[in-house]
């Protein structure tokens, strides 16, 4: 399976799930939900879309699958990256305010997306 193809698909699907994640976070925080809770809701929305798209298309191959084991691994990875993401947006919000938090979230998620790609490719979707 081509690293180029995987990287391209991961970026495309990541952008789709990020738009959903960011939109939910901004919308809910704009309506008054605390930024940490809004971030969690956004990440759950994006994660469900990303798990299916990446498992079905990005990392699909003879040595990969999308099942309970892979979902458990995905959830483990997702919890770790969500803790880091939520801590980071909360810290930015505490020190710089909500508008800076909205701007910082893409940078935070880009870094976590790179980590997620490596973990997904080498562990999450393996049989």
VMD Tcl script that draws the C-alpha trace (Angstrom):
set ca {
  {0.00 0.00 0.00}
  {1.45 3.34 -1.08}
  {2.50 5.81 1.59}
  {1.68 8.59 -0.88}
  {-1.86 7.30 -1.37}
  {-2.34 6.83 2.36}
  {-1.00 10.29 3.10}
  {-3.21 11.90 0.46}
  {-6.35 10.13 1.67}
  {-5.52 10.83 5.31}
  {-5.17 14.54 4.52}
  {-8.42 14.69 2.53}
  {-10.42 12.76 5.11}
  {-8.70 14.62 7.93}
  {-9.78 17.92 6.39}
  {-13.38 16.70 6.21}
  {-13.42 15.50 9.79}
  {-11.62 18.64 10.94}
  {-14.25 20.90 9.35}
  {-16.92 18.94 11.20}
  {-14.90 18.98 14.48}
  {-14.07 22.70 14.28}
  {-17.59 23.68 13.23}
  {-19.17 21.82 16.14}
  {-16.63 23.27 18.62}
  {-17.05 26.85 17.40}
  {-20.82 26.59 17.14}
  {-21.32 25.14 20.60}
  {-18.80 27.48 22.27}
  {-20.44 30.43 20.52}
  {-23.74 29.33 22.04}
  {-22.14 29.42 25.49}
  {-20.93 25.88 26.08}
  {-17.55 25.78 27.88}
  {-14.76 25.43 25.32}
  {-13.51 22.13 26.75}
  {-16.96 20.50 26.43}
  {-17.48 21.98 22.96}
  {-14.08 20.65 21.91}
  {-14.99 17.18 23.15}
  {-18.28 17.22 21.21}
  {-16.46 18.36 18.07}
  {-13.77 15.70 18.39}
  {-16.36 12.94 18.85}
  {-18.18 14.10 15.71}
  {-15.01 14.16 13.63}
  {-13.64 10.93 15.10}
  {-16.57 8.78 14.09}
  {-16.37 10.04 10.52}
  {-12.58 9.63 10.43}
  {-12.52 6.11 11.88}
  {-14.81 4.82 9.19}
  {-13.28 6.73 6.23}
  {-9.68 5.92 7.13}
  {-10.39 2.30 7.95}
  {-12.44 1.73 4.84}
  {-10.30 3.65 2.34}
  {-7.00 5.12 3.63}
  {-5.48 2.10 5.37}
  {-7.49 -0.64 3.63}
  {-5.36 -3.61 2.61}
  {-4.77 -7.32 3.02}
  {-3.23 -6.85 6.48}
  {-5.80 -4.36 7.78}
  {-9.44 -4.38 8.78}
  {-12.12 -2.34 10.54}
  {-13.52 -4.27 13.47}
  {-13.88 -4.29 17.25}
  {-10.15 -4.65 17.90}
  {-9.35 -1.75 15.58}
  {-12.10 0.35 17.12}
  {-10.68 -0.33 20.60}
  {-7.23 0.75 19.43}
  {-8.73 3.81 17.78}
  {-10.57 4.77 20.97}
  {-7.34 4.41 22.95}
  {-5.51 6.69 20.52}
  {-8.44 9.10 20.39}
  {-8.64 9.42 24.18}
  {-4.95 10.32 24.32}
  {-5.11 12.89 21.54}
  {-8.38 14.31 22.89}
  {-6.86 14.82 26.34}
  {-3.95 16.71 24.76}
  {-6.25 18.71 22.46}
  {-8.69 19.64 25.21}
  {-5.89 20.64 27.58}
  {-4.30 22.77 24.83}
  {-7.49 24.61 23.80}
  {-8.38 25.15 27.47}
  {-4.94 26.58 28.16}
  {-5.15 28.93 25.16}
  {-8.63 30.00 26.25}
  {-7.44 30.70 29.81}
  {-4.50 32.82 28.67}
  {-5.65 34.40 25.41}
  {-9.45 34.16 25.17}
  {-12.01 32.42 23.00}
  {-11.16 34.01 19.65}
  {-7.49 32.97 19.96}
  {-8.68 29.50 20.94}
  {-10.67 29.26 17.71}
  {-7.53 30.24 15.78}
  {-5.20 27.94 17.74}
  {-7.34 24.82 17.34}
  {-6.26 24.18 13.72}
  {-2.58 24.27 14.68}
  {-3.17 21.93 17.61}
  {-5.09 19.49 15.43}
  {-2.46 19.51 12.65}
  {0.19 18.35 15.11}
  {-2.12 15.72 16.58}
  {-3.12 14.63 13.06}
  {0.48 13.80 12.23}
  {0.78 11.71 15.36}
  {-2.56 10.06 14.57}
  {-1.43 9.14 11.05}
  {1.61 7.26 12.32}
  {-0.32 5.46 15.04}
  {-3.17 4.58 12.67}
  {-0.85 3.31 9.95}
  {1.26 1.15 12.21}
  {-1.17 0.03 14.93}
  {-4.86 1.00 14.82}
  {-5.99 -0.67 11.58}
  {-3.67 -3.69 11.68}
  {-5.26 -7.12 12.01}
}
mol new
graphics top color blue
foreach p $ca { graphics top sphere $p radius 0.5 }
foreach p [lrange $ca 0 end-1] q [lrange $ca 1 end] { graphics top cylinder $p $q radius 0.2 }
display resetview
